[in-house]
Amino acid sequence: MKKQRKWLLFTVGGIVTTIAGYTVYRFSKRPANTPEKFLKSEHFSRKVVACLGDSHTQGTMAHNFVNDLAVQMGDKGYDFINAGVNGDLVYNALHRVEDVIECEPDYIIILIGTNDILARLSKSNEIHFEIKKQLPQKPTESWFIQNLRQLISLLKLHTNAKIAILSLPLISEDSDSVAFKAAVEYSKQIHAVAQETNITYLPLNERQLEYYETHRPTKQKRVVRSPFAYFIPSFKHYVMKKSWEEISQEAGLSLTIDTVHQNKMAAQMIEQLVRGFLEKEMND
């Protein structure tokens, strides 16, 4: 009887480990259109759009706006590069910017800063990001601005690309929360840096705020602080085969699937802003 129980526990443990491993593999897997893969492909006479950012851009933990744009604008002669990396702060993007520069893009879309905020929400978050992302210092708002300025400076210096930067998506669906207010504040800083560096500013935060005011959930949702909590939606998507939209609705959220990552509605706002920027540049 004891042997049977041990075997059962071993079997169940093996199944759980396999499922968990598969889920992590799927949301950690890099996209098919990374800078490295782009450089090995043929892309003659096409406009190259490099999207630089974090998990919002990588698109394996929620709706993938880069893939949508590639489908929508591929027949118009655009190739999209996905230079998003889950969990990255601006500091990390700065230290891999050479990957984007080597692709010689015609356009660069920047969407980053959410993790700079998440890393400051608690001591455990701070330690998690400092270790996982090898940060040389404690994340601060001033450090975020410093790194963002340097990132844009390098892109302007080493490419001829037209550059646009999006303000941050909402963090949490609770307008009284620290994370929500921080996303608004950091977006103001992004706007200021965009004006200072003379690049195009795309008002994502403002657009989501407007939508939130008329579609706010009955019960406001504060940001989920534990990184493990982001595993659950990915499990539902990759293992249970639920759509990101279903997961968002089940959680009672209007713009995110887990209080951080974008659902279809939120991703479409990003797509509209980016597409508008590209179409305007094409017609100028």
Rosetta silent file (secondary structure, phi, psi, omega in degrees, C-alpha in Angstrom):
SEQUENCE: MKKQRKWLLFTVGGIVTTIAGYTVYRFSKRPANTPEKFLKSEHFSRKVVACLGDSHTQGTMAHNFVNDLAVQMGDKGYDFINAGVNGDLVYNALHRVEDVIECEPDYIIILIGTNDILARLSKSNEIHFEIKKQLPQKPTESWFIQNLRQLISLLKLHTNAKIAILSLPLISEDSDSVAFKAAVEYSKQIHAVAQETNITYLPLNERQLEYYETHRPTKQKRVVRSPFAYFIPSFKHYVMKKSWEEISQEAGLSLTIDTVHQNKMAAQMIEQLVRGFLEKEMND
SCORE:     score description
SCORE:     0.000 S_00000001
   1 L     0.000  -43.256  178.834    0.000    0.000    0.000 S_00000001
   2 H   -64.017  -38.222  179.367    2.819    2.389    0.888 S_00000001
   3 H   -64.727  -40.949  179.364    4.574    1.547   -2.380 S_00000001
   4 H   -63.847  -41.264  179.202    1.391    2.277   -4.333 S_00000001
   5 H   -64.311  -43.416  178.507    0.983    5.597   -2.545 S_00000001
   6 H   -62.285  -42.320 -179.792    4.592    6.544   -3.245 S_00000001
   7 H   -64.629  -39.869  178.449    4.190    5.568   -6.890 S_00000001
   8 H   -63.607  -45.948  178.830    0.992    7.619   -7.132 S_00000001
   9 H   -62.462  -40.450  178.738    2.667   10.642   -5.568 S_00000001
  10 H   -62.835  -43.468 -179.220    5.661   10.205   -7.870 S_00000001
  11 H   -65.253  -47.649  179.223    3.391    9.989  -10.927 S_00000001
  12 H   -62.079  -42.839  178.209    1.307   13.006   -9.944 S_00000001
  13 H   -60.839  -39.787  178.803    4.457   14.962   -9.141 S_00000001
  14 H   -64.974  -40.834  179.522    5.906   14.074  -12.522 S_00000001
  15 H   -65.095  -45.868  179.799    2.769   15.202  -14.325 S_00000001
  16 H   -61.228  -43.879  179.775    2.636   18.501  -12.431 S_00000001
  17 H   -62.958  -41.740  179.775    6.328   19.145  -13.092 S_00000001
  18 H   -63.820  -46.032 -179.868    5.913   18.384  -16.793 S_00000001
  19 H   -63.888  -43.403  179.143    2.903   20.679  -17.159 S_00000001
  20 H   -63.348  -42.933  179.365    4.622   23.473  -15.236 S_00000001
  21 H   -63.070  -40.357  179.088    7.769   23.069  -17.305 S_00000001
  22 H   -64.586  -42.109  179.853    5.796   23.166  -20.547 S_00000001
  23 H   -62.089  -47.300  179.098    3.984   26.331  -19.461 S_00000001
  24 H   -62.109  -41.018  178.390    7.231   28.087  -18.556 S_00000001
  25 H   -59.152  -44.879 -176.347    8.790   26.940  -21.835 S_00000001
  26 H   -67.298  -44.202 -177.953    5.910   28.379  -23.861 S_00000001
  27 H   -81.261  -12.508  176.867    5.806   31.807  -22.234 S_00000001
  28 H   -92.778  -16.641 -175.398    9.614   32.023  -22.155 S_00000001
  29 L   -62.902  130.554  179.585   10.076   30.982  -25.777 S_00000001
  30 L   -70.601  149.642 -179.500   11.445   33.782  -27.941 S_00000001
  31 L   -64.858  166.984 -179.222    9.360   34.872  -30.932 S_00000001
  32 L   -76.352  -15.562 -174.704   10.078   33.698  -34.475 S_00000001
  33 L  -115.578   45.740  176.972   10.974   37.240  -35.579 S_00000001
  34 L   -71.762  163.792  176.295   13.768   38.193  -33.160 S_00000001
  35 H   -55.667  -40.359 -178.972   16.617   40.461  -34.322 S_00000001
  36 H   -61.646  -43.735 -179.628   18.935   37.441  -34.527 S_00000001
  37 H   -72.110  -34.057  178.337   16.559   35.548  -36.807 S_00000001
  38 H   -61.461  -42.367 -177.701   15.836   38.647  -38.873 S_00000001
  39 H   -64.849  -20.218  179.169   19.526   39.093  -39.699 S_00000001
  40 L   -93.107   -2.119 -176.241   19.597   35.566  -41.125 S_00000001
  41 L  -105.203  170.317  176.831   16.580   36.151  -43.365 S_00000001
  42 L   -96.653  132.223 -177.002   16.030   37.905  -46.694 S_00000001
  43 L  -147.343   49.218 -176.415   14.203   41.217  -46.499 S_00000001
  44 L   -70.788  139.654  172.561   14.947   43.094  -49.709 S_00000001
  45 L    57.664   29.518  177.299   13.032   46.281  -50.555 S_00000001
  46 L  -123.284  148.391  177.529   10.858   46.117  -47.451 S_00000001
  47 E   -78.281  133.438 -175.799   10.480   48.602  -44.620 S_00000001
  48 E  -106.165  123.986  179.199   11.836   47.251  -41.343 S_00000001
  49 E  -114.462  116.260  178.303   10.046   48.017  -38.074 S_00000001
  50 E  -100.270  123.586  178.405   11.855   47.042  -34.865 S_00000001
  51 E  -103.812  113.857 -174.015    9.679   46.802  -31.751 S_00000001
  52 E  -109.500  127.034 -179.520   11.818   47.124  -28.624 S_00000001
  53 E   178.505 -150.367 -175.843   10.451   46.357  -25.187 S_00000001
  54 L  -113.312 -142.206 -177.676    9.531   43.861  -22.487 S_00000001
  55 H   -67.375  -25.640  175.444    6.838   41.179  -22.174 S_00000001
  56 H   -59.332  -35.935 -178.934    4.235   43.508  -23.689 S_00000001
  57 H   -86.572  -43.702  179.388    6.285   43.316  -26.878 S_00000001
  58 H   -55.865  -40.516  170.052    7.514   39.710  -26.678 S_00000001
  59 L    73.168   24.320  177.244    3.854   38.741  -26.563 S_00000001
  60 L  -103.890   -3.995  178.750    4.116   35.236  -25.132 S_00000001
  61 L  -111.549    3.807  179.258    2.427   36.081  -21.817 S_00000001
  62 L  -173.570 -164.981 -176.322   -0.590   37.822  -23.355 S_00000001
  63 L   -62.110  137.289 -174.336   -1.924   39.126  -26.663 S_00000001
  64 L   -99.099   99.048 -177.696    0.852   39.663  -29.231 S_00000001
  65 H   -72.665  -27.025  179.839    0.464   43.076  -30.872 S_00000001
  66 H   -66.725  -44.045  177.192    3.649   42.672  -32.951 S_00000001
  67 H   -62.008  -40.702  178.687    2.279   39.592  -34.696 S_00000001
  68 H   -61.177  -44.755  179.435   -1.001   41.391  -35.346 S_00000001
  69 H   -63.960  -37.951  178.639    0.813   44.333  -36.937 S_00000001
  70 H   -62.310  -38.447  177.956    2.891   41.980  -39.081 S_00000001
  71 H   -70.590  -44.460 -176.575   -0.311   40.433  -40.429 S_00000001
  72 H   -67.830  -34.247 -171.744   -2.046   43.783  -40.927 S_00000001
  73 H  -117.324    2.394  179.785    0.880   45.521  -42.635 S_00000001
  74 H   -60.662  -39.369 -178.541    2.883   42.690  -44.150 S_00000001
  75 H   -77.545   -3.262  176.220    1.246   43.093  -47.554 S_00000001
  76 H   -98.182    7.041  175.425    2.130   46.800  -47.456 S_00000001
  77 L    92.737   22.381  179.966    5.832   45.986  -47.492 S_00000001
  78 E  -108.358  136.548  169.918    6.643   46.018  -43.770 S_00000001
  79 E  -110.913  133.923 -178.421    8.720   43.480  -41.858 S_00000001
  80 E  -109.572  130.525  176.176    8.385   43.496  -38.066 S_00000001
  81 E  -103.691  131.813  178.012   11.175   42.566  -35.668 S_00000001
  82 E  -100.423  100.752  178.166   10.222   41.506  -32.153 S_00000001
  83 E  -106.906   41.173  176.136   12.931   42.749  -29.782 S_00000001
  84 E   -97.014  141.572  178.260   10.855   42.247  -26.660 S_00000001
  85 L  -133.998  123.240 -179.582   12.207   40.294  -23.682 S_00000001
  86 L   -51.512  133.089  172.998   10.063   39.251  -20.730 S_00000001
  87 L    83.048   -3.892 -175.845   10.901   41.053  -17.497 S_00000001
  88 L   -68.901  141.827  166.927   13.260   43.627  -18.990 S_00000001
  89 L   -96.227  173.679  177.114   13.721   47.063  -17.486 S_00000001
  90 H   -58.805  -37.146  178.154   14.990   49.973  -19.579 S_00000001
  91 H   -54.048  -43.675 -178.754   18.461   49.160  -18.239 S_00000001
  92 H   -69.301  -41.607  178.164   18.300   45.708  -19.849 S_00000001
  93 H   -61.935  -38.559  178.222   16.997   47.032  -23.170 S_00000001
  94 H   -59.856  -37.688 -176.069   19.855   49.539  -23.177 S_00000001
  95 L   -86.348    2.955  171.380   22.386   46.740  -22.843 S_00000001
  96 L  -128.588   17.553 -177.171   21.032   44.781  -25.811 S_00000001
  97 H   -63.710  -24.591  179.215   20.261   47.750  -28.054 S_00000001
  98 H   -59.204  -31.564  178.473   23.059   46.675  -30.410 S_00000001
  99 H   -59.862  -39.168  179.423   20.810   43.798  -31.535 S_00000001
 100 H   -74.690  -43.054 -179.026   18.311   46.339  -32.865 S_00000001
 101 H   -58.825  -41.378 -178.992   20.939   48.644  -34.353 S_00000001
 102 L   -61.792  -23.714 -179.480   22.458   45.791  -36.380 S_00000001
 103 L   -79.191   -9.015 -179.817   19.110   45.256  -38.110 S_00000001
 104 L    48.816   56.494 -176.547   19.273   48.795  -39.578 S_00000001
 105 L   -70.230  153.928  173.904   15.548   49.408  -39.062 S_00000001
 106 L   -84.228  -29.413 -179.679   13.594   52.120  -40.835 S_00000001
 107 E  -138.395  146.031  176.145   11.342   52.543  -37.806 S_00000001
 108 E  -129.675  128.821  177.490   11.731   51.762  -34.105 S_00000001
 109 E  -112.416  121.982 -178.741    8.826   51.404  -31.686 S_00000001
 110 E  -108.458  128.917  173.465    9.696   51.542  -27.966 S_00000001
 111 E  -141.745   97.149 -176.298    7.370   50.256  -25.246 S_00000001
 112 L  -156.655  152.567  178.907    9.152   49.715  -21.950 S_00000001
 113 L   136.804  -17.139 -179.990    9.066   50.762  -18.308 S_00000001
 114 H   -57.903  -43.652 -178.023    6.424   48.549  -16.712 S_00000001
 115 H   -72.107  -24.422  173.572    9.055   46.416  -14.967 S_00000001
 116 H   -62.183  -32.204  177.066   10.839   49.527  -13.713 S_00000001
 117 H   -80.621  -48.090 -178.415    7.644   50.139  -11.747 S_00000001
 118 H   -57.361  -35.218 -178.252    6.932   46.535  -10.745 S_00000001
 119 L   -66.610  -15.158 -177.117   10.458   46.227   -9.344 S_00000001
 120 L  -103.608   -0.597 -173.220    9.676   49.010   -6.865 S_00000001
 121 L   -74.733  -25.338  179.814    6.349   47.719   -5.530 S_00000001
 122 L  -157.923  163.257  178.535    7.807   45.575   -2.758 S_00000001
 123 H   -64.217  -39.179 -179.847   11.123   44.469   -1.300 S_00000001
 124 H   -65.826  -38.914  175.686   10.620   40.950   -2.651 S_00000001
 125 H   -62.757  -43.687 -179.610    9.974   42.324   -6.146 S_00000001
 126 H   -58.640  -47.273  179.570   13.079   44.471   -5.881 S_00000001
 127 H   -64.065  -43.015  179.882   15.234   41.486   -4.924 S_00000001
 128 H   -56.979  -49.871 -177.439   13.649   39.321   -7.633 S_00000001
 129 H   -70.751  -38.319 -179.439   14.419   41.807  -10.407 S_00000001
 130 H   -62.142  -37.638  179.773   17.878   42.709   -9.103 S_00000001
 131 H   -78.431  -52.635 -174.666   18.885   39.036   -9.178 S_00000001
 132 H   -64.541  -38.665 -176.173   17.048   37.864  -12.294 S_00000001
 133 L  -103.819    8.482  174.837   17.925   40.916  -14.384 S_00000001
 134 L    50.886   52.025 -178.530   21.365   41.537  -12.852 S_00000001
 135 L   -77.597  138.097 -178.674   20.636   45.142  -11.985 S_00000001
 136 L   -81.685   -9.158 -179.475   23.601   47.200  -10.728 S_00000001
 137 L  -156.272  171.296  176.500   21.440   49.301   -8.427 S_00000001
 138 L   -68.947  130.858 -179.872   18.031   49.667   -6.851 S_00000001
 139 L   -63.592  134.422  176.194   15.467   50.749   -9.481 S_00000001
 140 L  -138.241  165.207  178.442   14.359   54.376   -9.148 S_00000001
 141 H   -65.135  -40.963 -179.787   12.382   56.793  -11.294 S_00000001
 142 H   -65.133  -36.157  177.976   15.459   58.932  -11.969 S_00000001
 143 H   -67.923  -37.979  175.318   17.428   55.842  -13.068 S_00000001
 144 H   -58.097  -48.321 -178.961   14.577   54.924  -15.397 S_00000001
 145 H   -64.220  -43.437  179.108   14.717   58.384  -17.011 S_00000001
 146 H   -58.741  -48.065 -179.497   18.512   58.276  -17.270 S_00000001
 147 H   -67.011  -36.064  179.699   18.490   54.890  -18.996 S_00000001
 148 H   -66.044  -43.691  177.101   15.649   55.905  -21.307 S_00000001
 149 H   -59.099  -44.231 -178.291   17.507   59.013  -22.453 S_00000001
 150 H   -66.707  -39.436  178.448   20.622   56.949  -23.110 S_00000001
 151 H   -60.284  -48.845 -179.529   18.665   54.294  -25.003 S_00000001
 152 H   -64.982  -40.221  179.058   17.089   56.851  -27.318 S_00000001
 153 H   -58.808  -44.756  179.532   20.413   58.646  -27.760 S_00000001
 154 H   -65.792  -40.288  179.425   22.123   55.442  -28.933 S_00000001
 155 H   -65.494  -38.924  179.285   19.302   54.602  -31.336 S_00000001
 156 H   -71.466  -35.116 -178.060   19.416   58.096  -32.841 S_00000001
 157 H   -72.142  -37.979 -170.699   23.199   58.061  -33.068 S_00000001
 158 H  -109.107    3.944  174.478   23.578   54.651  -34.695 S_00000001
 159 L  -136.407  165.379  173.422   20.464   54.358  -36.880 S_00000001
 160 L  -106.066   19.311 -173.831   18.570   56.498  -39.366 S_00000001
 161 L   -73.053  148.649  166.691   15.270   55.180  -38.060 S_00000001
 162 E   -80.887  128.672 -172.638   12.175   57.203  -37.316 S_00000001
 163 E  -114.361  135.797  173.629   11.536   56.504  -33.624 S_00000001
 164 E  -128.648  144.717  177.776    8.270   56.428  -31.687 S_00000001
 165 E  -127.296  134.475  177.612    7.769   55.693  -28.007 S_00000001
 166 E   -92.319  142.137  168.765    4.545   54.633  -26.319 S_00000001
 167 L   -70.386  168.945 -170.522    3.564   55.730  -22.854 S_00000001
 168 L   -77.169  144.886  170.570    2.965   52.864  -20.452 S_00000001
 169 L   -66.850  161.945  177.628   -0.155   50.727  -20.345 S_00000001
 170 L   -61.651  144.635  173.423   -2.121   50.829  -17.123 S_00000001
 171 L  -115.129  116.958 -172.563   -0.772   48.712  -14.289 S_00000001
 172 L    80.854  167.621  173.443   -3.621   47.271  -12.226 S_00000001
 173 E  -123.990   49.428  178.019   -7.259   48.196  -12.705 S_00000001
 174 L  -138.880  104.398 -173.583   -7.497   50.170   -9.482 S_00000001
 175 L   -65.776  -12.129  178.065   -7.031   53.907   -9.932 S_00000001
 176 L   -93.258   -5.782 -175.029   -6.161   54.332   -6.240 S_00000001
 177 L   -78.796  155.206  179.142   -3.271   51.857   -6.288 S_00000001
 178 H   -61.071  -42.934 -177.631    0.394   52.829   -6.184 S_00000001
 179 H   -64.430  -42.204  179.463    1.135   50.923   -9.404 S_00000001
 180 H   -59.999  -49.384 -178.947   -1.692   52.602  -11.314 S_00000001
 181 H   -65.681  -35.259  179.487   -0.533   56.074  -10.287 S_00000001
 182 H   -65.578  -39.610  179.209    3.104   55.195  -11.032 S_00000001
 183 H   -62.741  -36.934  176.965    2.247   54.172  -14.605 S_00000001
 184 H   -67.527  -44.821 -179.239    0.603   57.565  -15.106 S_00000001
 185 H   -65.114  -46.428  179.509    3.590   59.405  -13.589 S_00000001
 186 H   -63.286  -33.273  178.647    6.194   57.439  -15.568 S_00000001
 187 H   -66.057  -35.449  175.271    4.180   58.088  -18.732 S_00000001
 188 H   -63.940  -38.766  177.654    4.466   61.826  -18.106 S_00000001
 189 H   -66.886  -38.936  177.161    8.231   61.373  -17.849 S_00000001
 190 H   -61.835  -42.848  178.257    8.239   59.388  -21.097 S_00000001
 191 H   -59.801  -44.173 -179.719    6.346   62.225  -22.784 S_00000001
 192 H   -63.482  -42.538  179.423    8.897   64.744  -21.511 S_00000001
 193 H   -66.500  -38.156  178.263   11.827   62.634  -22.729 S_00000001
 194 H   -61.790  -43.157  178.387   10.166   62.191  -26.136 S_00000001
 195 H   -66.443  -42.062 -179.023    9.823   65.958  -26.497 S_00000001
 196 H   -62.679  -38.285 -176.270   13.360   66.524  -25.261 S_00000001
 197 H   -97.434    0.975  176.504   14.845   64.012  -27.735 S_00000001
 198 L    60.194   48.325  172.320   12.525   64.976  -30.601 S_00000001
 199 L  -118.703  165.357 -176.349   10.957   61.573  -31.208 S_00000001
 200 E   -75.529  134.252  178.456    7.288   60.734  -31.715 S_00000001
 201 E  -104.847  128.642  179.504    5.187   60.185  -28.606 S_00000001
 202 E  -112.869  114.475 -169.216    2.275   57.737  -28.792 S_00000001
 203 L   -80.129   68.960  179.473   -0.234   58.286  -25.919 S_00000001
 204 H   -67.404  -46.664 -178.154   -1.112   54.724  -24.926 S_00000001
 205 H   -58.434  -43.188 -179.490   -1.537   55.479  -21.220 S_00000001
 206 H   -64.026  -40.408 -179.772   -3.887   58.342  -21.978 S_00000001
 207 H   -67.486  -41.233  179.024   -5.972   56.208  -24.330 S_00000001
 208 H   -69.164  -35.809  176.231   -6.235   53.382  -21.817 S_00000001
 209 H   -60.179  -43.466  179.866   -7.142   55.825  -19.048 S_00000001
 210 H   -61.941  -43.071  179.155   -9.986   57.150  -21.164 S_00000001
 211 H   -66.797  -42.530 -178.323  -11.255   53.624  -21.819 S_00000001
 212 H   -59.551  -39.030 -176.840  -10.854   52.636  -18.176 S_00000001
 213 H   -62.143  -27.846 -179.188  -12.987   55.544  -16.984 S_00000001
 214 H  -105.292   -6.393 -178.712  -15.993   54.218  -18.907 S_00000001
 215 H  -131.683   22.970 -175.999  -15.298   50.480  -18.547 S_00000001
 216 L   -63.791  140.976 -178.523  -13.815   50.175  -15.072 S_00000001
 217 L   -64.553  152.953  179.160  -14.557   46.836  -13.386 S_00000001
 218 L   -57.295  -44.528  176.220  -17.190   46.684  -10.637 S_00000001
 219 L  -109.737  112.449 -176.485  -14.503   45.497   -8.236 S_00000001
 220 L   -66.853  141.788 -174.237  -11.237   47.305   -8.883 S_00000001
 221 E  -109.604  115.046  174.303   -8.217   45.025   -9.192 S_00000001
 222 L   -73.030  158.187 -177.294   -4.911   45.955   -7.583 S_00000001
 223 L   -63.480  141.528  175.047   -1.746   44.765   -9.270 S_00000001
 224 L   -80.272  119.866 -172.506   -0.664   41.200   -8.576 S_00000001
 225 L   -86.939  -24.872 -176.884    2.765   41.567   -6.971 S_00000001
 226 L   -81.136  125.757  176.711    3.968   37.981   -7.070 S_00000001
 227 H   -57.031  -28.592 -179.502    5.755   36.974  -10.316 S_00000001
 228 H   -63.412  -29.576 -177.083    4.285   33.483   -9.813 S_00000001
 229 H   -63.145  -24.807  179.655    0.790   34.901  -10.328 S_00000001
 230 H   -76.511  -12.024  177.484    1.613   35.563  -13.982 S_00000001
 231 H   -70.416  -35.382 -173.487    2.135   31.823  -14.433 S_00000001
 232 H   -61.202  -50.052  177.481   -1.574   31.061  -13.947 S_00000001
 233 H   -59.981  -37.391  178.569   -2.898   32.863  -17.062 S_00000001
 234 H   -65.665  -38.646  175.809   -0.156   31.237  -19.156 S_00000001
 235 H   -60.794  -45.345 -179.907   -1.142   27.831  -17.781 S_00000001
 236 H   -63.765  -35.868 -177.818   -4.763   28.488  -18.727 S_00000001
 237 H   -76.691  -51.478 -172.570   -3.731   29.618  -22.210 S_00000001
 238 H   -83.497  -29.876 -178.446   -1.097   27.052  -23.173 S_00000001
 239 L   -99.059  -47.161 -178.384   -2.379   24.006  -21.279 S_00000001
 240 L   -86.781   -7.106  174.941   -6.122   24.577  -20.966 S_00000001
 241 L    64.317   31.950  175.240   -6.230   26.225  -24.423 S_00000001
 242 L   -86.802  147.650  177.151   -8.222   29.242  -23.296 S_00000001
 243 L   -74.041  157.871  177.489   -7.921   32.470  -25.254 S_00000001
 244 H   -60.276  -33.964 -179.039   -6.317   35.470  -23.597 S_00000001
 245 H   -66.971  -41.140  176.541   -9.693   37.196  -23.871 S_00000001
 246 H   -60.084  -43.872 -178.641  -11.460   34.399  -21.982 S_00000001
 247 H   -62.983  -41.388  178.123   -8.838   34.574  -19.242 S_00000001
 248 H   -62.828  -44.922 -179.236   -9.280   38.340  -18.959 S_00000001
 249 H   -65.399  -40.731  178.671  -13.064   38.036  -18.719 S_00000001
 250 H   -61.146  -33.163 -179.535  -12.850   35.280  -16.095 S_00000001
 251 L   -83.355   -5.149 -179.959  -10.676   37.569  -13.973 S_00000001
 252 L    71.464   32.949 -177.025  -13.179   40.414  -14.322 S_00000001
 253 L  -108.361  152.566 -176.917  -10.632   42.685  -16.011 S_00000001
 254 L  -102.095  -27.977 -175.590  -11.215   45.201  -18.801 S_00000001
 255 L  -127.402  -13.677 -176.718   -7.727   45.767  -20.270 S_00000001
 256 E  -128.833  170.579  175.511   -5.426   43.092  -18.884 S_00000001
 257 L  -100.914  -15.447 -173.638   -5.355   39.357  -18.281 S_00000001
 258 L  -152.858   21.259 -175.954   -3.622   39.562  -14.887 S_00000001
 259 L    81.597   -4.043  179.240   -3.559   43.285  -13.942 S_00000001
 260 L  -129.498  -53.097 -171.983   -0.352   43.791  -15.978 S_00000001
 261 L   -87.114  147.707 -167.186   -0.329   42.058  -19.382 S_00000001
 262 E   -76.846  136.212  169.840   -2.526   43.192  -22.246 S_00000001
 263 L   -88.060 -174.291 -174.824   -5.754   41.589  -23.414 S_00000001
 264 H   -61.610  -43.499 -179.644   -7.006   41.932  -26.980 S_00000001
 265 H   -59.433  -46.836 -179.503   -8.693   45.298  -26.415 S_00000001
 266 H   -65.905  -41.288  179.250   -5.550   46.820  -24.891 S_00000001
 267 H   -63.325  -35.980  178.908   -3.315   45.321  -27.582 S_00000001
 268 H   -65.159  -31.078  175.918   -5.541   46.814  -30.273 S_00000001
 269 H   -64.996  -41.560  176.712   -4.936   50.258  -28.771 S_00000001
 270 H   -62.421  -47.288 -178.907   -1.195   49.710  -29.181 S_00000001
 271 H   -58.565  -44.517 -179.029   -1.707   48.493  -32.751 S_00000001
 272 H   -61.994  -42.618  179.849   -3.820   51.518  -33.684 S_00000001
 273 H   -66.634  -44.689 -179.360   -1.233   53.957  -32.361 S_00000001
 274 H   -67.281  -44.861  179.880    1.698   52.210  -34.047 S_00000001
 275 H   -61.958  -40.474  177.435   -0.147   51.745  -37.325 S_00000001
 276 H   -61.512  -41.359  177.620   -1.160   55.414  -37.301 S_00000001
 277 H   -62.358  -47.256 -177.717    2.472   56.435  -36.789 S_00000001
 278 H   -66.161  -41.328 -179.420    3.724   54.223  -39.630 S_00000001
 279 H   -67.122  -37.371  177.190    1.008   55.303  -42.050 S_00000001
 280 H   -64.959  -44.380  179.325    1.674   58.974  -41.305 S_00000001
 281 H   -64.543  -36.064 -179.332    5.407   58.521  -41.876 S_00000001
 282 H   -66.491  -33.994 -176.436    4.715   56.631  -45.101 S_00000001
 283 H   -88.003  -15.005 -179.871    2.558   59.478  -46.435 S_00000001
 284 L   -74.878    0.000    0.000    4.902   62.313  -45.418 S_00000001
